[in-house]
Amino acid sequence: MPVAVRTLDDGAWISINDSRAVSNSGIWPLTHYEFCDCEVSYVLLESFYDVGVDRHRVLVGAIGQCIECGRQDSIDDLAVGRIVDGEFHAYEPSEFQSLLEPDS
């Protein structure tokens, strides 16, 4: 079943099937991404520049800033949710790391 994904409002939202699904205002604790030198990079997402689906995961490209050290950088493939039976299930920023399956 096809799922439509796109960015909205100059990168402020990710739309899934014409519904706002993910906002760029969350703080994402990144441990599986090399964003900065912090042990855990607490990244405030500022803008989305890309979105796509890889198998069942919804991946975004985003610009963000670590609230600990201040580094601003991009993230090419941040998993923000997954598609299950044609429906989108968002990851919560505070818990998504434990939901990621490296080979799924």
C-alpha positions, 0 to 999 in steps of 0.5 A: 500500500503506497504511503505519501510522505513529504515536507511541509511549511518550509521544513517545519513538518513531515506529512504522512498521507496528507496529515502533519505527523512529525514536527521539527520542534522535538529534542532527539537524544542521539546515541547511534548517530555521529552528530557531535562529541557529546556522549549523548547528543541532545539535538533540537531539530530545526528543519527537515530537508528530505523525507523518504521510506526505506522498507518500513522506516520513515527517514528524514534529513534534518538540520539540528543543534546539540543543546549541550555543546551548541554544534549545528549540523545535518543528519541524513537518515534520522528514523522518525517512525515506521509504516505498519500495515499502511499506517504511520507510527511515530517514534517518540524522540525520548524513546526511539533509540531503543526501538531502532533495529539495525538490520530491519 
